Amino acid sequence: MAGAIISGAIDAGRLSPGEICVYDISEEKTAAYAKRGLRVCQSPAKLAGLCKYVVLAIKPQNFEEVLSQLAGAVSDETVLISIAAGISPSYIKSKLGEGSKVVQVMPNTPLLIGFGATAISKAEPTTQEEFDFACGLFASAGVVEQIDNRLMNEVIPLNGSSPAFIYQLTKLFVDRAQQLGFERECANRLFCNTLIGAAQMMLTTGMDHQALIDMVTSPAGTTFSGLQALAENGFDEAIIKAYDATVRRAYELGR
């Protein structure tokens, strides 16, 4: 994800390679960044000493260790941009000081190809100008939606985890089509382009979801039978349980 953020910012002209500092425990990764003209730092503390904006593109399980290395290195002007699920601004402030500026972000993997959908929120005393800069980083590679900070865990199933759910659904349809005799790539193209078209219908027509469902569904027709089978086999309940399980795990990680 860090690589996607960096590439998006450079490609959009928001930052030049020389304006970006990076730290990673992997020498292979830092060597690749150095070849692109980025400045490699030897520790999180050294990076924080050079940069106003520090993007924490790390796993939730690594936060305590990294924040301990940043303690004492960040200033009142440092803005910490966290993309880790479940890690709240209050947790970061508890390690680095209550006056720390924090922007919490939930991006998703389509950011890698410029089609990200990012949810973002800010915690006081982050200024609007600082928040706008953070928003711009992610807008370089997709759409950005500002949300209430209290909903950062609840948004994860909507955009952070949902690509995996969509891939799972696609896999099931394509697997079944292949079993019935379709060439796999043909089935994948048909289903994926249908996903794209359906998404555009939802975004551009102004019709609500039920109206769009009704547009496809004839009484007692093929789609009606398919929807009925989904309902009889607990599709709606499974989706809700997946949503709630994702949110619950985010709170567990935060603790």
Secondary structure, 3 states (H helix, E strand, C coil): CHHHHHHHHHHCCCCCHHHCEECCCCHHHHHHHHHCCCEECCCHHHHHHHCCEEEECCCHHHHHHHHHHHCCCCCCCCEEEECCCCCCHHHHHHHHCCCCEEEEEECCHHHHHCCEEEEEEEECCCCHHHHHHHHHHHHCCEEEEECCHHHCCCCHHHHHCHHHHHHHHHHHHHHHHHHCCCCHHHHHHHHHHHHHHHHHHHHHCCCCHHHHHHHHCCCCCHHHHHHHHHHHCCHHHHHHHHHHHHHHHHHHHHC
